[in-house]
Amino acid sequence: MDPVRNPYAPGAGQRPPELAGRDRELQQFEVVLERVARGRPERSMVITGLRGVGKTVLLNTFKSMAIQRLWGTGKIEARPEQSIRRPVAAALHMAVRELAPRHRAPERIDEFLGVLKAFAMRDPSAAKGTTHWSPGIDVPAARGRADSGDLEIDLTELLSDAAGVATDLGVGIALFIDEMQDVPAADISALCAACHELSQIGGPLIVVGAGLPHLPSVLSASKSYSERLFRYARIDRLDREAADLALIVPAEEEGVAFTSDALDALYEAADGYPYFVQAYGKVAWDLAPRSPITAEDIKVSAPEAEEELAVGFFGSRYERATPAERDYMHAMAQLGDDPVATAEVADALGRKPSSLSPARDSLIKKGLIYSAERGLIAFTVPHFGRFLRAQPV
């Protein structure tokens, strides 16, 4: 059929035409926004899940919901071993710029921007002379506020002041953090402390994070009270009804249908994972000669979809691993698709567990595996074990 009219959209963080199966999370966030708007105490929110389940899509949808309520919003993507000071400064600058035209006291905005500038200029990389970045703010940096150099103190003061600006307008500010598990440990601790302070003073600023399944343990390791700071939402594969809707609704808008057998075959192939649903749906559309799309069309198109996934979704990640890391992942894959014990991986490779720690730690930093619980590891990408078992060792 006409590929130009193809409605399916596999892509990193790309919103599908039909956001199916996420009503519960959207309703939860709507409650958060409404409670904050009414001045009621509310926790920040964290979304977790494997890669390809739609965390970034949901995060962006939350951001749109906040914007519709005239909130100030900013978003960052965390990176391993990079302080969040500079990204947070840029994100809050954006959030307050969204609010500034509606504020009746420009001097209040300038006052906050001075604090923001002071906060940003204490970036450790700037102190080392590796960068001369500073925000494009035409007011002088404040002194004695958010400029101590201690991120926990500075971030708490900055977020509190940002919340004050939002309070003036009767709205809120939302700071969105993608790949939150990659925030350095000291910075996570500072962020939790700042959120704790905000929850105590009732400031209308929330942090909304998205990350891999082990993010809750990362947060709890930084502050013992972190489990009480956030609403946690674990998202996973779509159930059959939601997966079917993700395919049927966009197709119907183009006057195209699926047979029930085709939907059976697509669900079996994609296993309900949102990225895979879009990937298989896109290729099925392109190769099907006419509507309705049949099980035979899926049989013909599935190998091409699998090849595209092998090269892009799986292969690009596999290529980032060193030979030693690939050996480690192959051993994991041979042990099955559930979380596996690190001791079993070592046995499979004929090595001592301690000798494999560098490879394991590097794979975790690269986001290819995660610590499911103490002593257990798992792939961050669904079906990655199956992909590896099909590769030559």
N, C-alpha and C positions, 0 to 999 in steps of 0.2 A: 504494500500500500504506500501511499504518498509519504515519504519520510519527512517532508516539510511540515506536515500536519501531525507528526508523531508527538504525543503529549508527554511522554515519559522522560524523566530528567535525572538519570544517575549522575551524581557529582558530589564532591566534598562540600557539605554544608548547603547544598542546593535544595531549596524547598520543592517537594513534589507537588504536582498539581492538586492532589487530594491528600491532606494531612490526616490520614486515617489512624485510628487506634490510640490517639493521644488526648482524648477528651478529658480524662481524669486529671492529667497534669495541667492542662489548660485551665480547668476549673479551679485547681489548687492555687495556681498563680493569680487567677482572678480574685480569689479570696484574699490573698496576700495584698494585692493592690487596693482592694476595697477597705480592708482593715487599716492599712496605713493611711489611706485617705480620710478615715474617720478618727484618726489619732489614737488608734488602739495599738498596743504592743504586738509586734509580729516578728517572727524569725526570718532570717534570710533563707535562701533556698539552694539546694545542690541537686543536680541531675547526674546520675551515673549510668554507665552501660558500656558494652563493647563498642568497638569501632563499627560504623555502618548501621547503627540502630536509630540515628537521627537526633543525637544530642545537640549538635550545632544548629540544626534546623529548628529544634524546639527553643533553644536559647535565642535565636533571631526572632522567632515568633513572639516570645515573651517581650523582647525589646520593642517590637511593633505595638504590642498591647500597652506597654508603658507609655510610649509616644502618643498613642491615641488618647491617653488620659492627661496629656500635656506635661508629663514628667520630663525631667532632664535625664538623659541616658548616655552612657559611655561603655565601650567594650574593649577588652584586651584579650590577647592570646598569650598565655604564659609560655615561657621557654625555659628549658633546664639551665640552671646556673646563671640566669639573668635576673637581677633584682627587679621587683615590680614597681620600684619608686618612679622611674621615668614613665612607663606605660600607664600607671594609675594617674599620674599628673596629667598626661595628655587626655586620658579618658574623662577625667573630672573637668578639665578645661572645656571639652566638648559639651559635657552635660550642662555646665553653668552658662555657656554661650547660648544654649537652647532656651534657658530661662531668662537671660538678661533682658531681652526686649520687653518682657512683661513686668519687670521689676520697677517699682516706682521710686526706688532710691538708688541711683547709679553709684553713689559712693559706697553702698554696701557691696555691690558687685566688685568694685575696685579694691575694696578692703579684702575680700576673699581672694581675688586674683593675686594680690600681694603675698598672701599666705601661700597660695599655690606655687607662686614663683620661688619663694624661699624653700619650699618643700622640694621642688624639682631640682634646684641648684645644689642640693646636698646629695645628688646622685653619686654613688661611689666611683663609677667609671669616669665621671667628670673630674673628681678629685685626683684620680690617678693620671690625668692628662690624656686619656685615650679618646676623649670626645669633648667637644665644646658646645654641646647641645644645650639650649635653654628654650623654654616656651616662648612663643611670640606674644608676649604680654608687655604692654607699654606702661605699666605701673611699676614703681620700685618694689623690690622684694621687702616683705615685712621682716621685722627683727623680733626674735623672742617667741615666735609661734611657728610650729611645724618645721623648725630648722635646727633641732638639737643634734641631728646626725644619728639618733637612735630611732630606727624605723617604727618601732612600736609606739613610742611617744608621738612622733611626727605624724604617723598615719592616723592615729586616734584623733589628734587635734585637727588634721585636715578634713577627715570625714565628718567630724562634729560641726565644723564651720560650714561645710557644704550642705549638711542637713539644715543648718540654720537659714541658709539662703532659700532652700526649698520651703521651709516653714513659713517664711515671709509671704510666699505665694499660695500657700495652702495646697501644695503638691508634694511630690517626692522626687528622689533621685535614685536611679538603679544603676549599679556598676556590675557589668556582666564579665565573667572571667571564663574563657574557654581553655581547655587543657589544664584545668586547675591543679591536677596532680603534679604538674611540672613546676609549680611555684616553689622556689627554694625553701627549705625547712624553716629558716629563721624568718623569712617573709610570711610564710603561712602562719607562724606563731603570732607575728605582729598583726596580721589581718584578722585573726580570730580575736585577739585582744581588742582591736578597734571595733569589731562587730559586737563584742560583749559590752563595751562601753555604750555604744549606740542603743543597744537593747535596754540598757538601764535608764538612759535619759529619754528614751522614746523618740529618738530622732528619726525623721522620715527618709532614711537612706537604707537601702537594702543591697546586699551583695548576692548575686545569682551566679553560681558556678556550675560548670559542666566538666566531667572528667571520667576516667576509666573506673572500673568497679572497685578498685582499692582506694579511691579517694577518701571515703569515710575513715579508713584506718590512718591515712596520711594526716587528716585533720585531727583525729583523736590523739595521735602521737605528739602533736604540737601543743595542744591544750586539753586538759582532762575534761573541760566543760564543753568542748566543741560539739558533742552529740546533742547538746541542748540548744545550741545556737542556730541550727539549721533545720529546715524541713528537708528530708531526703526523699528523692523520687528515683527509684531504679527502673529504667526502661529497658525493654528486651524486644525479642521478636514479636511481630504482630500475630494475633490469633487469626484463624481462617477467615472470619467475617471481615476483619479490618483489612487483611491482605487483599481479599476480593474487591473490597470497596476502592482500595488504592488503584486497582486496575480498571474496574468497571466504570467508575464515575468519570474519569477523564476521557475514556473511550466513547462513552455515550454522548459527551458533548461534541464529539466529532462524528457522530452517527455510526459508530462501530460497536460491535458486540463480541463477546466471547461465548463459546459453548461451555457447558458445565465441565466436560471432559478436559477442555483446555485450561480451565481454572484449576482443576485437580492437578494437572501436570505442572502448572506454574507454581503452585504452592509446594509441591514436592521438590521442585528444583530450587526455589528460592528459600525454602524453609522458614518463610515468614520474616526474614531480615529485610528491613525497608530498602537498603541499598540494592540488594539482590532483586527484590521485587521490581524496582525501576529498571535494573539492568536487563533482566530477562524480558520484561514487558517491552522495552524499547526495541530489542532485536526481533522479538516476535512480530511486532507491528511492521518493522521494515521488511521482513521476509514473507509475511503472509500476503497472498495474492488478492484477497478480498475479505469482506466481512460476511459471516462471523469468523473470528480467529478460532481455529480448531486444534484439537490435540495433535493432529498430524503436523500442523504448523509449528507447534511447540517442539515436537520431536526433531524437526528440521532445523529450527533456530537455536535450540539449547546449546549445541556444541559451539556455535559461534559466540554466544553469550559467555560460555565458560572460558573460551579462549581469550576474550576481552578481559574477563576478570583475572585470568591467570597472568596476563601481561601487565595490566594496570593495577588492579586492587591488591592482588597478592604479590606479583612479581616485583613491583616497585619497592615493596617493603623487604622482600627477600634479598634484593640486591644491596640493601643498606647494611647487611650483616657481613661480618668477617667470616673466613672459613671456619674458625673455631666456634663462632656463634651459630653458624649454620649446622655444624655437627650437633651442637646442643639442642637446637630446635628439631632436627631430624629425630634425635633420641626421644624428645618429648612426644613427637607425633606418633612414633611407633608404640608408645605406651597408651595411646587412646586420645579421645577428644575431651575428656573430663580433666579437671585440675589434677596434676601429678605431683608426687613427692620429689623433692630435689634429690633425696637419697636414691630413689629409683632411677633417676636420670643418670646419676653418677655410676650406679651399678651397670646400667646399659652401656655406658661408655668405658667401663673398666677403670674408672678414675676415683680419686678421693673427692668427696663433696667440696672440701676447701679449695682444691685446685681448680674447680670450675666456677668459683665465685666471681672472678673477673668477667667471664663470659656472661654469666647470669646477670650481674649488675649492669653490664653494658646493654644487654637486651632490654632490661627494664627501663634504662635511661632513654633508649631509642623508641620506647613505646611499643615494642613487639610482644613482650610478655608482661605479666603483672603477678604480684604475690597475692594469690587468692585468699590465703590465710597462712599462718605460721607454718613454714615447711612445705607449702604447696605453691605451685606456679601454674599459670594457664596462659594461653594465647589471648592477645587483646582483639584479634580479628576472628570472627566466626568462620568456620570451615578451613582455617589455615592449616590445621593438621591434615585434613584430607588433601589439600593442595600439596603439602610437603611429601605425603606418601606417594604421590604421583610423579615426584621429581626423582631423577637419578641421584644417588648419593655419591 
